[in-house]
Amino acid sequence: MMKGPVTPKKRDAVKGKDEGIIAMMQDRSHKATAPEPIDPKKRPMPAEDSVKQFLASRARTIDYIKTTQDDLRDHFADHPVPAIGTLDGYQWIMLISGHSRRHTLQILEVKADPNFPKN
């Protein structure tokens, strides 16, 4: 997305979505399913590989966020879920962060279940 042209004329298409992204990613009352193109069930891998890939990707993302001078608000890409639609670079970073947070909340919910093993 960031390699594409700067297109500030698309800003209106994403205006006001920041708050919605935050709310959507933290709302655990709605159970989300990954869209077909990114469904992890379609590309299963061992847990160790999954964790390794996640940590490497996260490190690259954090490094990018810390060092970028890119104008994140003037680059755009469509989300694979049509209801979410177009997002700017900044909103994609919010979504990435919120996605990790959402899974953390999901893990905590599972661990809080009385039937979850205690040891």
Buried (B, 14 or more C-beta within 10 A) or exposed (E): EBEEEEEEEBEEBBEEBBEEBBEBBEEEEEEEEEEEEEEEEEEEEEEEEEEEEEEEEEEEBEEEEEEEEBEBBBBBBEBEEEEBEEBBBBBBBBBBBBEBEBEEBEEEEEEEEEEEEEE
